[in-house]
Amino acid sequence: MGLQIEQHAGWVRLVLDRPEARNALNTALLAEIAAALTRLAEDAACRVAVLAGAGGHFAAGADIGEIEGKSAAEGAADPRKAHWAAIRAFPKPLLAEVDGFALGGGFELALMADIMVLGQSARLGLPETNLGLIPGAGGGQRLLALAGRARAARMVLTGEVIDAATARDWGIAAYLAEGDAGPLAADLAGKLAARAPLALMAAKRALVAGDEAGLALQAERAAFEALLDSADKAEGIRAFREKRKPEFRGA
């Protein structure tokens, strides 16, 4: 359990393998992803990396148990921030192969990929406001850049989860498979691995620089950290565990 690494000709598939938790991104799994991508960045045999999930889901969010007792001070010193930064710094093409749930931190991980490939079962969302929180890894900002203000506000403020066809139509995902995402993602990874690697890395650098230059990533993170101390966050997580509607009081 954890992260499974599959070697292919010119590309590598990293499979999130916590099926009992729908591949929820706890700190240990996030660290494994970051470490693997850091190694692959220096591996000339790997020209493309693909992120996928085991058991029919990509990743159903962060690990609620880790967030539950985390304070704002702990959030500011959270090692997860370095792991997210390492993932975003991967210099080669990064694909997200998404089936099933990609929610919260799982959707944020998919949004860090250069190309998102969705299966028909994919369901994407940033439901953190249901817990009295907001996206903590830049998901709101990246969704804003892809889908525009109206659609990003709709998803972030209401916590709405959208289907695969909607995500494709809104410009969030580049590809929508006829069935599962795996075969299409593998075909695309193979084609990219045959292209000029230096050119692809240069193109990615330019695209990331242009895409993220105006994003308020630090402001979004600071707002997330401040909410960790709120009573509403504690109530939101209690309600989630008790399977009831939360009673938020704005404190």
N, C-alpha and C positions, 0 to 999 in steps of 0.2 A: 504494500500500500504506500501511497505517496506520489512519486513521479516516476512514470515508466518512460524509458528512452528507446525509440525505435530508429535504427539506422537504415537509410535508403540511399540509393545512388545519387549523391550530390545534395541530399537534404535529410533533415532529421525531424522526426515527429515526437513531440513531448506530450505525454498523456497524463492528465490529472487523474489520479486513481484513488479517490476516497468515496466510492459509490455509496457507502452507508450514510454519508453526509451530503450526497449529491455533489461531491467534489468541492465542498465549501473551502474557501481559501484561508486556512489557518496560517499562522506565521511560519510554521515549519515547512508547509508546502510552498508558500510564496518564496521562502529562502531557497528551496530546491530549484524552483523555476529560475530565479535570478542567477544562482550559481551555474546551472546548466547553460544558460544563455551566455554568461560570461566566458565559460570554457569554449563554447561553440564559436564565439566571436573570433577566437584565435585559431580555430581549426579550419585549415584551408579546404578540407574535404567536405565541409558543410557550407553550402552556399545559400541555403534557405532553411528556415525553421518553421514548423507548424505546431500550434498549440491546439490540443483537443482534450476531450473529457471522456472518461470511461462510464459505462453503465447507462448510456443514453442521455446524459446531461453534460453540459460544458462545465459550469460552476454556479451553484445556487447561492452565491453571495459570500460574504465573510463569515467567520466563525463567531456566532452570537455569544458563545461562552467566553471568548476572549474580550469582546467589546463590553460585556455586561458590567464588569468591575473596573474598567479602565477609566482613569481620571484624565482631565485636560493636561496635567503635567506629564503623565505617562504617555499620552498621545503625542505630545511635543517631542518626546525622546524615543518614540516608537521605532524599532529597527525596521518595521515594514516600509517606512519611507525610503530607506536606502535600497530595499529590495525592489520597490516600484521603479526607482530611478535607474537601477541596473537593467531592468526589463525594457524600459523606454530607450535606454542607451544602446541596445543591441543594434549593431550597424548594418546588418544584412536584412533582406526581406523577411518579414514575420507575418505569417498567416494565422488567422483564428478559424478553426473548423468547429462550427457551432451547431450542435443538436440539443434539443431539450432546453432546460433553463440556463440562461446567462443573466443572472440578476445581481444587483448591487456590485460588490467587488468582482464578481465573475464577468459582468458586463463591462466594468472598467478595464479588466484585463483584455477583453476582446477589443475594446476601443483603442488600446495601445498597439494593436496589430496594424500593419500597413494595409492589409486586405482581409476583409471578413467574408467568409463563405458560410452561408446558412443552409441547414437542412430544413425540410418542411415542418419539422416538429419544433424548431427554435422559437423560444419565447424570451424576449429581451425587456429589461426594465431596471430602473433605479428607484426601488421602493423604500429608500432609507428614511424618508419623512414619515413613513408608517411607524418607525421606531423612535421618532423624535430626533433624528439625525439628518445629515445630508451626505452626498457622496464624498468620500475622503481621499480619493486617489486621482482626482481630476476628471472624473466621469462627467460631471455636469458641464464643465467647460468644453470637453471634447465633443460631447453630444451637441452642445450649442453650435460649435463650428461645423458639424456635419449636417445637422437637421434644421438649424435655424432657431430663432428665439421662441416662436409660437409653439413648435413641437417639443423643444427641450423643456420649456416651462410646463407644458401639458404633462410630460412624463415625470419630471422631477417633483413638481408641486403636488400632483395627484397620486404619484406612485404607480401610474398605469403601466401594465405590462402589454407589449405589443407582439403581434405574430410576425413570422418571417417575411411574408409578402409585404406587410406594412413597412418593416425595416428596410427592405430593398427599395420600395417605392419612395421612401423618405431620404434615400441617399446615405443611410447608415451602413449598409452592407453593399459590397460590389457584386456579389454573386448569390444566386438562390438556386440550389440544386433541386432536381425533380423528386428526390427521395432524401436519403441521408447525405450529409455534407462530405463524408469521407472520400468517396471516389473522385468528386470534383476537386476537392482540396489537394488530393494526391496528384492528380493530373496537372493542376496549376503549379504545384511545387516543382514537379519534374520539368515543366517547361521553363520556369524561372531559373532553375539550377543550370539549364543549358545556355543561359544568356550570359553576357559579359559581366562578371562579378564586380569589377571595379566601377563600371558604369551604374550598376544597380545600387551599389552602396552610395555613390555620389548623388544619384537621383533621390535616394531615401533621405540623405542629409538635407538636401535642398527642400524636399517636401515637408519634412518635420520642422525645419526652421521657419518655413513660410506659414505652416499650419498653426504653430504654437506661439509665434512671436507675440500675438496680441491677447493670449489667454491669461486670465487671472488665476493661475493655478495655485499660487501661494495664498491668495486671499481665500479661495475655496477651502484649502487645507486648514487655514487658521480658524475659519468659521466652524469646520467640523470638529476641531480639537476643543473649541470653547463649549460646544454642545455636549461634550462627554460628561461634563459636571452637572448638567441640567436634570431637574426632577422629571421633566418630560421624557428624557432618554430612559431613565430608570423605569418609568411607567410604561413606555412603549415596549421595552423588552419584557417586562412582567406580563403585559397583555399578550404579547406574542407567545410566550411560553404557556400561558393559561388559555390560549385560543379564544380570546374575547376582544371586543373593541376597546381601544385605550381611551382613557379620560384625561386628555391633555389640559393643563392649567396655565401654560405659559410661564413656567418657572423652572 
